[in-house]
Amino acid sequence: MILFRIVYSIAIFAVYIIFRQSMDISMYMAFLYSGVTVLCILLLDLLLGGIKSYRIISSLLIGIAFLVLGFLLIQSFQSVFQQKEINLIVLFLFLYAGIIIGNKNHKFFESLITNVALKHNSTKIKLGSQPKVLDTSTLIDGRIANIVDCGFMEGSLVIPGFVLKELQNIADSHDHLRRQKGRRGLNVLKRLQEQTNVKVEIDNTSFDDIGTVDEKLLALSMKIYAAIITTDFNLMKVAEIQNIKVLNLNNLAIALRQTILPGEDLIITIAKEGKDPSQGVGYLDDGTMVVVENGKKRLGETLKVEATSLLQTESGRIIFTKVKA
């Protein structure tokens, strides 16, 4: 292809030079026109090399807008732009500037179109039938497989190819803990593919022009009008800002925690000492901390206790109890 581009460029220069007299232009202008033509062809080749629709559309639209702007400039200052050769150069320059600006700002154009499409389709797509994109943290967490097995999930599950690649990289890590997390994520993915309750798809859209995995997740979700399933709090907030539906498994776990009221009885095993000298600490099945007054001396025992009060903190709930007589 490089040799073809060189030969093609030489041919352009030859055509302008050979036919310069019939076009009534000088040798200097023939070289100038040839150079401008070659530059435009190289630019077109650069744009079409990636074949990204939003990039091409954005470049063409803004290029045409700049071309119109250049034409209006020439019409407004006809006393200055009297030679057709100069006018042609000005138009070429405006067109080139518009194409470059459109090419560099195609993400804004893509985001604008996608957000409009999302708002237009949000009333048509029900959450149940909406595809759900799974991120790496969800697969490593593993609870999504249990939710699917229980039949609480509807619509297809989408596993992005870049998430699968990240999971494989984690599984190949030299760090033992990371390697275990990666392998667990791959096992969860295999389990999801083997179940029959919901459809699981692998989407190999690459998004090579986007840097981080989180940004690619957002782009894919907007492209296919999907919700995101995650345990990542920061990803959830960024997605909500961009009007993308997010299902956070941690929020689901909090919503499903057992409701305890003061006066109710619980069966708790004292697992460790509390902060205060006489306190013992146990846990419910969902991980909720239970503080037992005068439980320190009963370490390791399973006791019947009565809830006295509840405290909600940023890290979760704490239930204060006393030993039931």
C-alpha positions as CSV (number, residue, x, y, z in Angstrom):
1,M,0.0,0.0,0.0
2,I,2.9,2.4,0.7
3,L,4.3,1.8,-2.8
4,F,0.8,2.4,-4.3
5,R,0.4,5.7,-2.4
6,I,3.8,6.9,-3.7
7,V,3.0,5.9,-7.3
8,Y,-0.5,7.5,-7.1
9,S,1.0,10.7,-5.7
10,I,3.5,10.9,-8.5
11,A,0.7,10.3,-11.0
12,I,-1.2,13.3,-9.6
13,F,1.7,15.6,-9.9
14,A,2.3,14.3,-13.5
15,V,-1.3,15.0,-14.5
16,Y,-1.3,18.5,-13.2
17,I,2.1,19.3,-14.9
18,I,1.3,17.7,-18.2
19,F,-2.2,19.4,-18.5
20,R,-1.2,22.7,-16.9
21,Q,-1.4,24.6,-20.2
22,S,-4.9,23.3,-21.0
23,M,-6.0,24.4,-17.5
24,D,-4.2,27.7,-18.0
25,I,-2.2,27.5,-14.8
26,S,1.6,28.0,-14.2
27,M,4.1,25.4,-13.1
28,Y,4.0,26.8,-9.5
29,M,0.2,26.5,-9.4
30,A,0.4,23.0,-10.8
31,F,2.7,21.9,-8.0
32,L,0.4,23.7,-5.5
33,Y,-2.8,22.0,-6.7
34,S,-1.0,18.6,-6.8
35,G,0.2,19.0,-3.2
36,V,-3.2,20.0,-2.0
37,T,-4.8,17.0,-3.8
38,V,-2.2,14.5,-2.3
39,L,-2.8,15.9,1.2
40,C,-6.6,15.5,0.9
41,I,-6.1,11.9,-0.3
42,L,-3.8,11.1,2.6
43,L,-6.3,12.6,5.0
44,L,-9.1,10.5,3.5
45,D,-6.9,7.4,3.8
46,L,-6.3,8.2,7.4
47,L,-10.0,8.7,8.2
48,L,-11.1,5.5,6.4
49,G,-8.3,3.4,7.9
50,G,-10.2,2.8,11.1
51,I,-13.7,2.7,9.5
52,K,-15.4,4.2,12.5
53,S,-18.8,5.5,11.6
54,Y,-19.0,8.3,14.2
55,R,-15.5,9.5,13.3
56,I,-16.4,9.6,9.5
57,I,-19.8,11.2,10.0
58,S,-18.4,13.8,12.4
59,S,-15.6,14.7,10.1
60,L,-17.8,15.0,7.0
61,L,-20.5,17.1,8.8
62,I,-18.0,19.6,10.3
63,G,-15.9,19.6,7.1
64,I,-19.0,20.6,5.1
65,A,-19.9,23.2,7.7
66,F,-16.4,24.7,7.4
67,L,-16.6,24.5,3.6
68,V,-19.8,26.6,3.7
69,L,-18.1,29.0,6.1
70,G,-15.2,29.4,3.7
71,F,-17.5,30.0,0.8
72,L,-19.4,32.7,2.8
73,L,-16.1,34.3,3.7
74,I,-15.1,34.5,0.0
75,Q,-18.5,35.9,-1.0
76,S,-18.3,38.5,1.8
77,F,-14.8,39.7,0.7
78,Q,-15.0,39.4,-3.1
79,S,-12.6,42.4,-3.5
80,V,-9.9,40.4,-1.7
81,F,-10.7,37.0,-3.2
82,Q,-10.7,37.7,-6.9
83,Q,-8.5,34.9,-8.2
84,K,-10.2,31.5,-8.6
85,E,-6.9,29.8,-7.6
86,I,-6.8,31.6,-4.3
87,N,-10.5,30.9,-3.7
88,L,-9.9,27.2,-4.3
89,I,-7.0,27.1,-1.8
90,V,-9.1,28.9,0.8
91,L,-11.9,26.3,0.4
92,F,-9.4,23.4,0.6
93,L,-8.0,24.9,3.8
94,F,-11.4,25.4,5.4
95,L,-12.5,21.9,4.4
96,Y,-9.3,20.4,5.8
97,A,-9.6,22.3,9.1
98,G,-13.3,21.1,9.4
99,I,-12.4,17.5,8.8
100,I,-9.5,17.6,11.3
101,I,-11.7,19.2,14.0
102,G,-14.5,16.7,13.3
103,N,-12.1,13.8,13.5
104,K,-10.6,14.9,16.8
105,N,-14.0,15.7,18.4
106,H,-16.0,12.6,17.2
107,K,-16.5,11.4,20.8
108,F,-18.6,14.5,21.5
109,F,-20.7,13.8,18.4
110,E,-21.0,10.1,19.4
111,S,-22.0,11.0,23.0
112,L,-24.6,13.5,21.8
113,I,-26.2,11.0,19.3
114,T,-26.1,8.2,21.9
115,N,-27.7,10.2,24.7
116,V,-30.5,11.4,22.4
117,A,-31.1,7.8,21.3
118,L,-31.0,6.6,25.0
119,K,-33.6,9.2,26.0
120,H,-35.7,8.3,23.0
121,N,-35.6,4.6,23.7
122,S,-35.7,4.7,27.5
123,T,-39.5,4.6,27.5
124,K,-39.6,1.7,25.0
125,I,-37.2,-0.6,26.8
126,K,-38.4,-2.3,29.9
127,L,-35.7,-3.1,32.5
128,G,-36.6,-6.8,32.5
129,S,-35.9,-7.2,28.8
130,Q,-33.0,-4.8,28.7
131,P,-29.5,-6.4,28.2
132,K,-27.2,-6.3,31.2
133,V,-23.5,-5.8,30.8
134,L,-21.3,-7.4,33.5
135,D,-18.1,-5.9,34.6
136,T,-15.0,-7.6,36.0
137,S,-15.9,-6.9,39.6
138,T,-19.2,-8.7,39.2
139,L,-17.7,-11.9,37.8
140,I,-15.1,-12.0,40.5
141,D,-17.7,-11.3,43.2
142,G,-19.6,-14.4,42.0
143,R,-23.1,-13.6,43.5
144,I,-24.5,-12.9,40.1
145,A,-24.5,-16.7,39.4
146,N,-26.7,-17.4,42.5
147,I,-29.1,-14.6,41.5
148,V,-29.4,-16.1,38.0
149,D,-29.9,-19.6,39.3
150,C,-32.8,-18.4,41.5
151,G,-34.6,-17.0,38.5
152,F,-34.5,-13.3,39.5
153,M,-32.7,-12.1,36.4
154,E,-34.4,-11.4,33.1
155,G,-33.0,-10.3,29.7
156,S,-29.7,-11.3,28.3
157,L,-26.3,-11.0,30.1
158,V,-23.5,-9.5,28.0
159,I,-19.9,-10.2,28.7
160,P,-17.6,-7.7,26.9
161,G,-14.5,-9.2,25.3
162,F,-12.3,-6.6,27.0
163,V,-13.7,-7.7,30.4
164,L,-12.9,-11.3,29.5
165,K,-9.4,-10.2,28.5
166,E,-8.9,-8.3,31.8
167,L,-10.1,-11.3,33.7
168,Q,-7.6,-13.6,31.9
169,N,-4.8,-11.1,32.7
170,I,-5.8,-11.2,36.4
171,A,-5.9,-15.0,36.4
172,D,-2.3,-15.0,34.9
173,S,-1.0,-12.6,37.5
174,H,2.1,-13.5,39.6
175,D,0.3,-12.3,42.7
176,H,-1.5,-15.3,44.3
177,L,-4.5,-13.3,45.6
178,R,-5.1,-11.7,42.2
179,R,-4.6,-15.0,40.4
180,Q,-7.3,-16.6,42.7
181,K,-9.7,-13.8,42.0
182,G,-9.2,-14.1,38.2
183,R,-9.8,-17.9,38.3
184,R,-12.9,-17.4,40.4
185,G,-14.2,-14.9,37.9
186,L,-13.6,-17.4,35.0
187,N,-15.3,-20.1,36.9
188,V,-18.3,-17.9,37.5
189,L,-18.4,-17.0,33.8
190,K,-18.4,-20.7,32.9
191,R,-21.2,-21.3,35.4
192,L,-23.2,-18.6,33.8
193,Q,-22.7,-20.0,30.3
194,E,-23.8,-23.5,31.5
195,Q,-27.1,-22.3,33.0
196,T,-30.3,-22.1,31.0
197,N,-32.4,-19.4,32.7
198,V,-31.0,-16.4,30.8
199,K,-29.0,-16.0,27.6
200,V,-25.3,-15.1,28.0
201,E,-23.5,-13.4,25.1
202,I,-19.9,-12.4,24.5
203,D,-19.6,-9.0,22.8
204,N,-16.2,-8.5,21.1
205,T,-16.6,-4.8,20.3
206,S,-13.1,-3.5,21.0
207,F,-13.4,0.3,21.4
208,D,-9.6,0.7,20.6
209,D,-9.8,4.5,20.7
210,I,-11.0,4.4,24.4
211,G,-8.5,3.9,27.2
212,T,-9.9,2.3,30.4
213,V,-12.1,-0.7,30.8
214,D,-14.7,1.4,32.7
215,E,-15.0,3.9,29.8
216,K,-15.4,1.0,27.4
217,L,-18.2,-0.5,29.6
218,L,-20.0,2.8,29.5
219,A,-19.5,3.1,25.7
220,L,-20.8,-0.4,25.1
221,S,-23.8,0.1,27.4
222,M,-24.8,3.2,25.5
223,K,-24.3,1.5,22.2
224,I,-26.6,-1.5,22.9
225,Y,-28.9,0.4,25.3
226,A,-28.0,-1.9,28.2
227,A,-27.8,-1.7,32.0
228,I,-24.6,-2.3,33.9
229,I,-24.3,-4.9,36.7
230,T,-21.4,-4.0,39.0
231,T,-20.1,-3.9,42.5
232,D,-17.9,-0.8,41.8
233,F,-19.3,2.3,43.5
234,N,-17.3,4.8,41.4
235,L,-18.4,3.1,38.1
236,M,-22.0,3.3,39.3
237,K,-21.8,7.0,40.0
238,V,-20.2,7.8,36.6
239,A,-22.8,5.7,34.8
240,E,-25.7,7.4,36.6
241,I,-24.3,10.8,35.5
242,Q,-24.5,9.6,31.9
243,N,-28.1,8.3,32.4
244,I,-27.1,4.6,32.2
245,K,-29.1,2.2,34.3
246,V,-26.9,0.5,37.0
247,L,-27.7,-2.6,39.1
248,N,-25.3,-2.7,42.1
249,L,-25.1,-6.1,43.8
250,N,-24.0,-4.5,47.0
251,N,-27.2,-2.4,47.1
252,L,-29.2,-5.5,46.4
253,A,-27.5,-7.3,49.3
254,I,-28.3,-4.4,51.6
255,A,-32.0,-4.4,50.5
256,L,-32.2,-8.2,51.2
257,R,-30.8,-7.9,54.7
258,Q,-32.9,-9.3,57.5
259,T,-35.1,-6.7,59.2
260,I,-34.5,-6.7,62.9
261,L,-36.6,-4.7,65.4
262,P,-35.9,-4.0,69.1
263,G,-37.3,-6.8,71.2
264,E,-36.8,-9.6,68.6
265,D,-34.8,-12.7,69.5
266,L,-31.7,-13.9,67.7
267,I,-29.5,-16.9,67.8
268,I,-25.8,-15.7,67.8
269,T,-22.5,-17.4,68.2
270,I,-20.0,-15.2,70.0
271,A,-17.1,-15.0,67.6
272,K,-14.8,-12.4,69.2
273,E,-14.4,-9.8,71.9
274,G,-16.0,-6.4,71.4
275,K,-14.5,-2.9,71.9
276,D,-15.9,-2.5,75.4
277,P,-14.5,-4.8,78.1
278,S,-17.7,-6.8,78.6
279,Q,-18.9,-7.0,75.0
280,G,-18.9,-10.0,72.7
281,V,-19.4,-9.9,68.9
282,G,-21.2,-12.2,66.5
283,Y,-22.6,-12.0,63.0
284,L,-25.8,-12.8,61.2
285,D,-25.7,-14.9,58.0
286,D,-25.7,-11.7,55.9
287,G,-22.6,-10.4,57.7
288,T,-24.4,-7.9,60.0
289,M,-22.5,-7.3,63.2
290,V,-24.2,-8.1,66.4
291,V,-22.8,-6.7,69.7
292,V,-23.8,-8.7,72.8
293,E,-23.6,-7.1,76.2
294,N,-21.8,-9.2,78.8
295,G,-20.9,-11.6,75.9
296,K,-17.2,-11.6,76.4
297,K,-17.2,-14.4,78.9
298,R,-19.3,-16.6,76.6
299,L,-16.8,-16.5,73.7
300,G,-17.4,-19.5,71.3
301,E,-20.9,-20.2,72.7
302,T,-24.2,-20.0,70.7
303,L,-26.7,-17.8,72.7
304,K,-30.2,-16.6,72.4
305,V,-30.1,-12.8,72.6
306,E,-32.7,-10.0,72.4
307,A,-32.2,-7.0,70.2
308,T,-32.2,-3.7,72.1
309,S,-31.2,-1.1,69.5
310,L,-29.9,-0.7,65.9
311,L,-27.1,1.6,64.6
312,Q,-26.8,2.4,60.9
313,T,-23.2,3.3,59.9
314,E,-21.4,4.0,56.5
315,S,-20.1,0.4,56.6
316,G,-23.4,-1.2,57.5
317,R,-25.7,-2.0,60.4
318,I,-24.8,-2.8,64.0
319,I,-27.3,-4.6,66.2
320,F,-26.9,-4.2,69.9
321,T,-28.3,-7.0,72.0
322,K,-28.4,-8.5,75.5
323,V,-28.3,-12.2,76.5
324,K,-31.8,-13.6,76.9
325,A,-32.4,-14.9,80.4
